[in-house]
Amino acid sequence: MEKQNTQETLRDIWVLGDYRNYFQSRVTLQILARARALAKGTGGRVCALVFGHGVDEYAREYIAHGADLVYVMDDPRLADYSVQTYSHLLTCLAADHQPEILLIGATRFGQEIAPRTAKALKTGLTADCIDLEIDDKDRLVQIAPSFGGNLIAKIITPAARPQMATVRPGTFQERPHDDLAKGQIIRLEVPEDLPEERVRCIRSAYKPAKAQGIEKADIVITGGRGMGSKRKFKKLFDLARVMNAEVGATRPVVYADWISHDALVGQAGKHIRPKVLFSFGISGAIQHTAAVTDADFIVAVNKNPNATMMKMADVAIVADANQVCSGIIRAIKEKIRD
Ligand SMILES: Cc1cc2nc3c(=O)[nH]c(=O)nc-3n(C[C@H](O)[C@H](O)[C@H](O)COP(=O)(O)OP(=O)(O)OC[C@H]3O[C@@H](n4cnc5c(N)ncnc54)[C@H](O)[C@@H]3O)c2cc1C
């Protein structure tokens, strides 16, 4: 592998490309956007890494989304994701080039590869970050829920390098695709001797995701314990249908099995940024509201006018959540009929 630890590379921010299910999973693009902003502090370049076979289009995509440079390892032996091989390659590259920061999406892929790589590089790792900053000593501040989500910790890696973090999908917003963006693609040779695989992929199948998840929806309808029961909660799906919206929920609702875990909004779930958020029967605990502050406009319905969610809302309706939900559905249906 080409060795390149110049003063410049010592300040680089690396982002590992996770391009599987590219159109649904945008986490690499989201991290690239944040890395661009962080690079203003570190003064280095933003570099993406792509391992796989026939992966040129992803390298170009990463440049269009903010990478200055993409290291590509393209080889038929890398066609299937393998934690051992990928983390081995990542470790060797990072040891040779010595980036300042290494960021990976907190997907299942990232959750497997990041700790192994951190251990091999003898550096620290903060998992599941919800924000990243550069402090006045040019160190990466890795911000993540800790102690079961009861605290938000700011973590630094004082001495070891690279400073490593995984980042929760949906935390940052990707930059718009820029066809004119300039960047360099460096193709690296894949070593002959790759680690012997302990896991072999026999077959893989594409699992289609929902057309739009709650992270991407323009309108999100969230429901909390105040909806009263699973049966009543179902009304939110009717409302979502007539509004072309997605449904999210608080933790008690997910735990009560009124909706699947995918819909959990909050520190332990998804971060959303809809244009309009409807919040029904939700008190507004910090673990929930931390993930909705990027909504452009909030309508909250609650019996209690002093609920935190009501205070955060642009429009706060003091009423029974079920009645308001049914009323809106009726009004929209009548409007459609007219
Ligand atoms: C480590 C940890 C992590 C957590 N992570 C998350 C997370 O990711 N996401 C999350 O949501 N929570 C999370 N929680 C839980 C969080 O602290 C709150 O307990 C939870 O958000 C409360 O959910 P809720 O608003 O549905 O219920 P409640 O707090 O019980 O609020 C119900 C609301 O409904 C109102 N209400 C009652 N009846 C009606 C009615 N008929 N009409 C209108 N309003 C009505 C009430 O006035 C009240 O405001 C976490 C907690 C911990 C400790």
The ligand as an SDF file (V2000), in Angstrom:
LIG
                    3D

 53 58  0  0  0  0  0  0  0  0999 V2000
  -32.3520    6.1700   28.9380 C   0  0  0  0  0  0  0  0  0  0  0  0
  -33.6540    6.6620   28.4250 C   0  0  0  0  0  0  0  0  0  0  0  0
  -33.8010    6.8070   27.0540 C   0  0  0  0  0  0  0  0  0  0  0  0
  -35.0270    7.2270   26.5440 C   0  0  0  0  0  0  0  0  0  0  0  0
  -35.1670    7.3770   25.2060 N   0  0  0  0  0  0  0  0  0  0  0  0
  -36.3480    7.8080   24.7070 C   0  0  0  0  0  0  0  0  0  0  0  0
  -36.5420    8.0090   23.3090 C   0  0  0  0  0  0  0  0  0  0  0  0
  -35.6550    7.7950   22.5020 O   0  0  0  0  0  0  0  0  0  0  0  0
  -37.7370    8.4560   22.9050 N   0  0  0  0  0  0  0  0  0  0  0  0
  -38.7800    8.7190   23.7570 C   0  0  0  0  0  0  0  0  0  0  0  0
  -39.8470    9.1410   23.2980 O   0  0  0  0  0  0  0  0  0  0  0  0
  -38.6200    8.5200   25.0650 N   0  0  0  0  0  0  0  0  0  0  0  0
  -37.4580    8.0680   25.5700 C   0  0  0  0  0  0  0  0  0  0  0  0
  -37.3260    7.8730   26.9050 N   0  0  0  0  0  0  0  0  0  0  0  0
  -38.5380    8.0090   27.7480 C   0  0  0  0  0  0  0  0  0  0  0  0
  -38.8340    9.4510   28.0920 C   0  0  0  0  0  0  0  0  0  0  0  0
  -38.0930    9.8290   29.2330 O   0  0  0  0  0  0  0  0  0  0  0  0
  -40.3400    9.6340   28.4130 C   0  0  0  0  0  0  0  0  0  0  0  0
  -40.6930    8.7420   29.4220 O   0  0  0  0  0  0  0  0  0  0  0  0
  -41.2390    9.4060   27.2060 C   0  0  0  0  0  0  0  0  0  0  0  0
  -40.8100   10.1760   26.0930 O   0  0  0  0  0  0  0  0  0  0  0  0
  -42.6610    9.8140   27.5570 C   0  0  0  0  0  0  0  0  0  0  0  0
  -43.5080    9.3970   26.5510 O   0  0  0  0  0  0  0  0  0  0  0  0
  -44.9690   10.0150   26.4040 P   0  0  0  0  0  0  0  0  0  0  0  0
  -44.8640   11.4910   26.2250 O   0  0  0  0  0  0  0  0  0  0  0  0
  -45.6540    9.2110   25.3570 O   0  0  0  0  0  0  0  0  0  0  0  0
  -45.6650    9.6390   27.7900 O   0  0  0  0  0  0  0  0  0  0  0  0
  -45.9930   10.5160   29.0610 P   0  0  0  0  0  0  0  0  0  0  0  0
  -44.7950   11.1930   29.5690 O   0  0  0  0  0  0  0  0  0  0  0  0
  -46.7500    9.6300   29.9690 O   0  0  0  0  0  0  0  0  0  0  0  0
  -46.9530   11.6580   28.5000 O   0  0  0  0  0  0  0  0  0  0  0  0
  -48.2520   11.4490   28.0390 C   0  0  0  0  0  0  0  0  0  0  0  0
  -48.8330   12.8080   27.6860 C   0  0  0  0  0  0  0  0  0  0  0  0
  -50.1230   12.6450   27.1630 O   0  0  0  0  0  0  0  0  0  0  0  0
  -50.9860   13.6220   27.6980 C   0  0  0  0  0  0  0  0  0  0  0  0
  -52.3380   13.0690   27.6280 N   0  0  0  0  0  0  0  0  0  0  0  0
  -52.9070   12.0910   28.3990 C   0  0  0  0  0  0  0  0  0  0  0  0
  -54.1320   11.8130   27.9460 N   0  0  0  0  0  0  0  0  0  0  0  0
  -54.3480   12.6180   26.8900 C   0  0  0  0  0  0  0  0  0  0  0  0
  -55.4360   12.7770   26.0110 C   0  0  0  0  0  0  0  0  0  0  0  0
  -56.5640   12.0450   26.0870 N   0  0  0  0  0  0  0  0  0  0  0  0
  -55.3190   13.7020   25.0250 N   0  0  0  0  0  0  0  0  0  0  0  0
  -54.2060   14.4710   24.9050 C   0  0  0  0  0  0  0  0  0  0  0  0
  -53.1490   14.3510   25.7120 N   0  0  0  0  0  0  0  0  0  0  0  0
  -53.2200   13.4240   26.6840 C   0  0  0  0  0  0  0  0  0  0  0  0
  -50.5020   13.8540   29.1010 C   0  0  0  0  0  0  0  0  0  0  0  0
  -50.8890   15.1350   29.5540 O   0  0  0  0  0  0  0  0  0  0  0  0
  -48.9890   13.7360   28.9210 C   0  0  0  0  0  0  0  0  0  0  0  0
  -48.4250   14.9950   28.6180 O   0  0  0  0  0  0  0  0  0  0  0  0
  -36.1050    7.4890   27.4360 C   0  0  0  0  0  0  0  0  0  0  0  0
  -35.9170    7.3710   28.7990 C   0  0  0  0  0  0  0  0  0  0  0  0
  -34.7110    6.9520   29.2860 C   0  0  0  0  0  0  0  0  0  0  0  0
  -34.5370    6.8270   30.7760 C   0  0  0  0  0  0  0  0  0  0  0  0
  1  2  1  0
  2  3  1  0
  2 52  2  0
  3  4  2  0
  4  5  1  0
  4 50  1  0
  5  6  2  0
  6  7  1  0
  6 13  1  0
  7  8  2  0
  7  9  1  0
  9 10  1  0
 10 11  2  0
 10 12  1  0
 12 13  2  0
 13 14  1  0
 14 15  1  0
 14 50  1  0
 15 16  1  0
 16 17  1  0
 16 18  1  0
 18 19  1  0
 18 20  1  0
 20 21  1  0
 20 22  1  0
 22 23  1  0
 23 24  1  0
 24 25  2  0
 24 26  1  0
 24 27  1  0
 27 28  1  0
 28 29  2  0
 28 30  1  0
 28 31  1  0
 31 32  1  0
 32 33  1  0
 33 34  1  0
 33 48  1  0
 34 35  1  0
 35 36  1  0
 35 46  1  0
 36 37  1  0
 36 45  1  0
 37 38  2  0
 38 39  1  0
 39 40  1  0
 39 45  2  0
 40 41  1  0
 40 42  2  0
 42 43  1  0
 43 44  2  0
 44 45  1  0
 46 47  1  0
 46 48  1  0
 48 49  1  0
 50 51  2  0
 51 52  1  0
 52 53  1  0
M  END
$$$$
